[in-house]
Amino acid sequence: MQERVHNFSAGPAVLPVEVLLEIQKDLLNYKGKGMSVMEMSHRSKDYQAIFNETVESVKRVFGLGDNFEVLFLGGGATTQFLMSALNFCPPDKEANFINTGTWANNAYKEAKIIGKTANLAASSEDRNFSYIPKEFKLSDNPAYLHITSNNTIAGTQYHKYPELPQDIPLFCDMSSDIMSKPIDVNKFGLIYAGAQKNIGPAGATLVLIRKDMIERLQPDLPTMMSYQTHIKKGSMHNTPPTFIIYIIGLVMKWLENKGGLAAIEKHNQ
């Protein structure tokens, strides 16, 4: 094999060689089942075992208890800009945002497009998004505060997350740095991330919802835009990105074998 190239471009990133080799080994005949994971029914017992183990691996690596729902959805993190506002911002409250770059700004704009009251609690646009604001001001009746943990285009990253009153949840787009370091997940009501930067190939989005947030979900939403649909159906209301979820499970096992997120943070540094 030629020397591997490390990809610093936008979009999909490299996967661990060990994971790629395991995929290659089982590609045509997964564990003697006579077919590839790509060919399995998502309703089958064999695939459900793969899915369940992936969910449990995510929980172990990220230190999640049973107080979080783990979902795998399509549409990328960009769809979550829309879904988070639809599901968690009722008509009598405001979605709050800290604008630290392109993706944070897009989340703010998406909430406004769908008619939600969106408040800019803080912004670093005045200095071309070259810093993370230390101060922010919430609206009078906030539904949540949304941040973007790592702003790839601007090049800024949160090292300390905002502190909020207990009744105001913190939402976070962690697409660029999820599982690159240990964090206190219980600080967040909602975390979402496109898989392609750190945990798998493009095409799946990991969504973590703290269970006490479920009672805040808005009713009467379009079926596929409702988190309630995906929670009730275990991410399988329709056919999920099955092969990508399988690969995410392999990456989770690789992370565990490497010593978990504390070891990965040290390696990254």
Beta strands, then each sheet from edge to edge (+ up, - down):
strand 1: 68-73
strand 2: 94-99
strand 3: 118-123
strand 4: 142-148
strand 5: 150-151
strand 6: 156-157
strand 7: 170-173
strand 8: 190-194
strand 9: 205-210
sheet 1: 1+ 9- 8+ 7+ 4+ 2+ 3+
sheet 2: 5+ 6-
end
